[in-house]
């Protein structure tokens, strides 16, 4: 029987507080302090690192927040991504079947589904080590593993034999002309396959740091616009002018308060 989400969140916050207090803590000490396995420690530290709250090391974790200084941009982005994940969960209904791509923001959404019973098909390798509510059923697409995601023809063939009610995906960048950028070329085809086999809404999750980042992502391999109507979920620190330009492309934009 898996721990309740509330108990897991409380443990993770206690681990974060320990790391921030000590500035550096070993995995062995965390396991001993909280009476958990090293595998659970690794999952918790990965969860907290994905949200920009600490940094994992070879033998444990170190704090990103030194003393009482201002919140760093990395911590702010981590908080925004977590807020987007939590907000996106409200669009999932009990009994839904979902597609989720390699986006950690999309994958972390599953942690906030509480008692909703859902099936998830994903090419995100991190799904193996994450801890989700017990009613969330994870199915991996299979395929060649690269940069933490499964890619290749095998993934495509499997997806085209599946069906989902909704899709939640991420991207490397969103431009105000409605174009999306990806770092791995085959991600585009996989995302398009997920979208084509989805009967309901398509959600793209991207925090403010990914909006209008052409200079940062100029080496991204692929760009695309989707034929289907998509719903962009981002945080409300994106400027109103940018949001208006995105909406003029026909894209629905949902702003998450942070």
C-alpha positions in Angstrom: 0.0 0.0 0.0 1.5 3.3 -1.1 1.7 6.2 1.4 -0.9 8.9 1.0 0.1 12.0 -1.0 -0.2 14.1 2.1 2.3 11.9 4.0 4.7 11.9 1.1 4.5 15.7 0.8 5.1 16.1 4.5 8.2 13.8 4.4 9.6 15.7 1.3 9.2 19.1 3.0 10.9 17.7 6.1 13.8 16.5 4.0 14.0 19.9 2.3 14.0 21.6 5.7 16.8 19.3 6.9 18.9 20.0 3.8 18.4 23.8 4.1 19.3 23.7 7.8 22.4 21.6 7.3 23.2 22.8 3.8 24.5 19.4 2.9 23.1 16.0 3.9 24.0 12.5 2.8 21.4 10.0 1.5 22.3 7.6 4.3 21.5 10.2 6.9 18.2 11.0 5.2 17.3 7.4 5.1 18.2 6.9 8.8 16.4 10.1 9.9 13.1 9.3 8.2 13.2 5.5 8.3 12.9 5.1 4.5 14.9 3.2 1.9 17.7 4.7 -0.2 15.4 4.2 -3.2 12.8 6.4 -1.6 15.4 8.9 -0.7 16.5 9.1 -4.4 12.9 9.6 -5.5 12.3 12.3 -3.0 15.5 14.1 -3.8 14.7 13.9 -7.5 11.3 15.3 -6.9 12.7 18.2 -5.0 15.5 18.9 -7.5 12.9 18.9 -10.4 11.2 21.7 -8.6 14.4 23.7 -8.2 14.4 23.4 -4.4 17.7 21.6 -3.9 20.6 20.1 -5.8 21.3 16.3 -5.8 24.9 15.2 -5.3 26.5 11.8 -5.7 26.0 10.9 -2.1 23.0 13.1 -1.1 21.9 16.7 -1.6 23.0 20.3 -1.0 20.8 23.4 -0.3 20.2 26.0 -3.0 19.0 28.5 -0.4 21.9 29.8 1.6 20.9 31.8 4.6 18.0 34.3 4.3 19.0 35.8 1.0 16.5 36.5 -1.8 14.8 33.7 -3.7 17.0 32.8 -6.7 15.6 32.7 -10.3 16.1 28.9 -10.3 14.0 28.6 -7.2 11.4 30.9 -8.7 11.2 28.8 -11.8 10.9 25.6 -9.7 8.0 27.1 -7.8 6.3 28.2 -11.0 6.6 24.8 -12.5 5.2 23.1 -9.4 2.3 25.6 -9.4 1.6 24.8 -13.1 1.7 21.0 -12.3 -0.7 21.4 -9.5 -3.1 23.6 -11.5 -3.1 21.3 -14.5 -4.3 18.4 -12.3 -7.7 20.1 -12.1 -8.3 19.4 -15.8 -8.0 15.6 -15.2 -11.2 13.7 -14.6 -11.7 10.5 -12.7 -11.4 7.6 -15.2 -9.3 9.6 -17.8 -6.6 8.0 -19.9 -3.7 10.4 -20.5 -0.7 10.8 -22.7 2.3 12.5 -21.1 5.6 13.2 -22.9 9.1 13.8 -21.5 8.0 16.9 -19.7 8.7 16.8 -15.9 6.2 19.5 -15.3 3.5 17.3 -17.0 4.7 14.2 -15.2 4.7 15.9 -11.8 1.1 16.8 -12.3 0.2 13.2 -11.5 1.3 13.8 -7.9 -1.7 16.1 -7.4 -4.4 13.8 -8.7 -5.4 12.7 -5.2 -8.1 10.0 -5.5 -8.7 10.2 -9.3 -8.3 6.9 -11.0 -6.3 7.4 -14.3 -4.3 5.5 -16.7 -1.1 7.1 -18.1 0.9 6.3 -21.2 4.2 8.0 -21.3 7.7 8.0 -22.9 9.1 9.7 -19.8 11.7 7.4 -18.1 11.4 9.4 -14.9 8.0 7.8 -14.4 9.8 4.7 -13.2 11.3 6.4 -10.2 8.6 8.8 -9.2 6.0 8.0 -6.5 2.4 8.7 -7.4 -1.0 8.3 -5.8 -2.0 4.6 -5.8 -4.9 5.1 -8.2 -2.5 6.3 -11.0 -1.6 3.5 -13.3 1.6 4.1 -15.4 2.3 2.4 -18.7 5.6 3.1 -20.5 5.7 3.3 -24.3 9.0 1.5 -24.6 11.6 2.5 -27.2 15.2 3.8 -27.4 16.2 5.8 -24.3 17.9 9.2 -24.9 18.2 12.1 -22.4 15.6 10.5 -20.1 12.9 9.9 -22.7 12.0 7.0 -25.0 12.1 7.8 -28.7 12.1 6.0 -32.0 9.8 4.1 -34.3 8.9 1.6 -31.6 7.3 4.5 -29.6 5.5 5.8 -32.6 4.0 2.4 -33.5 2.8 1.8 -30.0 1.2 5.3 -29.7 -0.6 4.9 -32.9 -2.3 1.8 -31.4 -3.4 3.6 -28.3 -6.0 6.2 -27.4 -6.2 8.9 -24.7 -8.9 11.3 -23.4 -6.3 14.1 -22.9 -2.7 14.9 -23.6 -0.3 16.9 -21.4 3.1 17.7 -22.9 5.9 20.2 -22.5 8.3 21.9 -24.8 11.7 23.6 -24.9 10.2 27.0 -25.9 7.0 28.8 -27.0 7.2 31.7 -29.3 4.5 34.4 -29.6 3.7 33.3 -33.2 2.4 30.0 -31.8 5.5 28.0 -32.7 6.8 25.3 -30.3 10.5 24.3 -30.1 12.0 20.9 -29.0 15.5 19.8 -28.3 15.2 16.3 -29.8 13.9 16.1 -33.4 11.9 12.9 -32.8 10.0 14.6 -30.0 7.9 16.4 -32.5 6.7 13.2 -34.2 6.0 11.6 -30.8 4.0 14.6 -29.6 2.1 14.7 -32.9 1.3 11.0 -32.5 0.0 11.6 -29.0 -2.2 14.5 -30.1 -3.6 12.6 -33.1 -4.7 9.7 -30.9 -6.3 12.0 -28.3 -10.1 12.5 -28.3 -10.2 15.4 -25.9 -8.2 18.5 -25.0 -4.4 19.0 -25.6 -2.5 20.9 -22.8 1.0 22.3 -23.2 2.7 23.1 -19.9 5.4 25.8 -20.0 6.6 28.2 -17.3 7.5 31.8 -18.1 11.2 31.1 -18.7 10.2 29.1 -21.8 8.2 31.9 -23.4 10.1 33.8 -26.1 13.4 32.2 -25.5 14.7 32.2 -29.1 18.2 33.2 -28.1 18.5 30.6 -25.4 17.0 27.8 -27.5 18.4 28.8 -30.9 20.1 25.4 -31.2 16.9 23.5 -30.5 16.5 20.9 -33.3 12.8 21.2 -34.2 9.9 23.6 -34.4 6.3 23.0 -35.1 2.8 24.3 -34.9 0.0 21.8 -34.1 -3.0 21.3 -36.3 -5.2 20.8 -33.2 -6.3 23.5 -30.9 -4.0 23.5 -27.9 -4.3 25.0 -24.4 -1.2 26.6 -23.0 -0.9 26.5 -19.2 1.8 29.0 -18.0 2.3 31.2 -14.9 1.0 34.7 -14.6 4.4 36.3 -14.6 4.3 36.3 -18.4 3.7 39.8 -19.7 0.1 40.7 -20.7 1.4 41.8 -24.2 3.0 38.4 -24.8 -0.2 36.6 -23.6 -2.3 38.8 -26.0 0.0 37.9 -29.0 -0.3 34.2 -28.1 -4.1 34.5 -28.0 -4.2 36.2 -31.3 -2.7 33.1 -32.9 -5.9 31.2 -31.7 -4.2 29.6 -28.8 -6.0 29.4 -25.5 -3.8 30.6 -22.7 -4.5 29.7 -19.0 -2.5 31.8 -16.5 -1.6 30.2 -13.1 -1.3 32.6 -10.2 2.1 32.3 -8.5 
